[in-house]
Amino acid sequence: MPKNRRQFIKSTTATSIIVGSTYFANAQTANNNTIKIGLIGCGGRGTGAVVQALTADPNVRLWALADAFPEKITKSLNNLSAKPSFEKRIEVPAERQFSGFNAYQELIDSGVDVVLIAAPPGFRPQHLHAAIKAGKHVFAEKPMAVDMAGVKSVLASAKLADEKKISIQHGYCWRFQPGTRAAYGKVLAGDIGKVTSVYGTYYSGRVRALANNEKKPQGMADVRWQLWKWINFEWLSGGPLLEQCIHTVDKVAWAMNDVAPIAAVGNGGKHQRTDPGNVYDNYSVSYEYPDNVFCHVGQRQFHNCHNEIIDRVSCEGGTMVSPSRCQITDHTGKRIWRYKAADGEEQNMYQVCHNEFFSALREGKHINTGEYMANSTALGILGREAAHTGQRITWKQLFESNEDLAPDSLGIDDEFPIAPLPKAGVDQLV
C-alpha cells in the first residue's frame, strides 16, 4: 500500500540514501553531454517550462512526458513540435509518453537527467520525493504543497537532495525578473532604511473556474473529474492564495529577507462563485513579523472589478513599488530610483530561471532551493488557515500541524467527495 505523506515524513530518516546522480559532477564533461529532460504535468505551464529548458541550453533534449490524461500529452507535443527550432530536439516516442497516476514514476525511471514538475500542487511533494530519491535534478513549479504534511515532506526531500548533491530549482518566477530583482535588492541592501510595512495585491479575474452550478458528469469518478478541474479543489490546488497569489506571498517573504513570521490573521470567502468547488475566491491576510512590522496581502478573483498586481514595500526612507514600475519614491512621492534594463538583458523571468538552472548544472554547481520553496509555501498556508479558521495562528502552531488534505493512495477512478467549504469560527487548524 502506498505511503501517505505522514508515513514518509516518519520513515525518511531511516531510509537508506541512494547514491545521487554524478551526471554534472565534472563541468568539462557535462558541457559535452546531452541533458535529457522529462515533464510531469503537460498543461500550459509545464509546456512553457519545456520551451524555456530547450531555449536555455542547445544540448537539452525532451526525452519523456507524463500526465494523468493522455490527451494533454498529445496537445503538449503538438504545441512543442510546431516550433521549428525544437524539431530535432524532441525525442518522445509513444513508449515514453506515460499517462495515469503512476506516470510520474515511469517518467523518472525512463532515463531522464532532469525532471520538470508542473502537475497540480497537491502531487508535488510526492513527485519531488520520487525524483530526488532516484537521483534526478528537479525544476519544480510553485507552490510546493497544499498542506503542512506536504510541506514537511518537501523539507525532508530538500535535505535528501543536499546529502545527494541533487539540484532543485524553484518556480517563484518574480525572483528572476530583472527589474523586480533590482528593486528588492535595493530594499534588502538597506538603501531606503528598514522595512516598516508591506502591502501586496493580487487582484485578478476568475481563473479556469467551474461554471456556476456546474455538476460532475454522470458516471464519472470523483477523482477523475476533480483532477480535470483541479484548480477548484483545495486538495489539488491549495486554493487561490497558494496557487496564484503565492507569488505575492513569496514577495512578502522576500521583502522580509525570508525570516519566519510570528503569526497571521485573516479573512476570506466565496463571494461571486456559486460552483461546487471548495476554494475561496478572496482573501485578506495580515502577517505579523518581528519588530512590529505587518505585511498585508489582498487577493481576489472577481469579474468586472479593478485588477492589479502590485507590491508596495514601505521603508524608513521611502517606498519601493514593483513589478509594474520597479521604482522607489521618497515620502513626498518624488521618484528617487527607477530600474533601467541593461542592453541585451534577458527580461523574460521564466527564461532567466531556466538559464540560471541549466548553467549551474553545466558548471557542476549544486543549487537547492527546496527549503526556501517549502517555507514560502508554508507562509501561504499560514494565511489561508488563519482566514479559514478565523483565528490568529502562529508560525509555531502551523509547524505543529499535520493537516493532510488527501491520501497519496488515491486512484484516478476512486470516489472522493468534495470537502465542505471552510467556515471561519467553525473550522480549526488540524
ABEGO torsion letter per residue (X at the ends): XBBBAAAAAAAAAABBBBBBBAAAABAAAAAABBBBBBBBGABAAAAAAAAAAAAABAABBBABBBBABAAAAAAAAAAAAABAAAAAABBBBAAABBBEAAAAAAAAAAGBABBBBABBAAAAAAAAAAAAAAGBBBBBBOBABABAAAAAAAAAAAAAAAAAGBBBBBABAAAABAAAAAAAAAAAAGAAEBBABBBBBBBBBBBGBBBBGBBBBBGBBAAAAAAAAAAABAAAAGEAAAAAAAAAAAAAAAAAGGBBBABBBBBEEBAABABABABBABBBBBBBBBGGBBBBBBBBBBBGBBBBBBBBBBBAAEBBBOAAAGBBBBAAGBBABBBBBBBGBBABAAAAAAAAAAAAAAAGBBBBAAAAAAAAAAAAAAAAAAAAAGBBBBAAAAAABABBABBAABBAABBBBBBBBBBBGABBBX
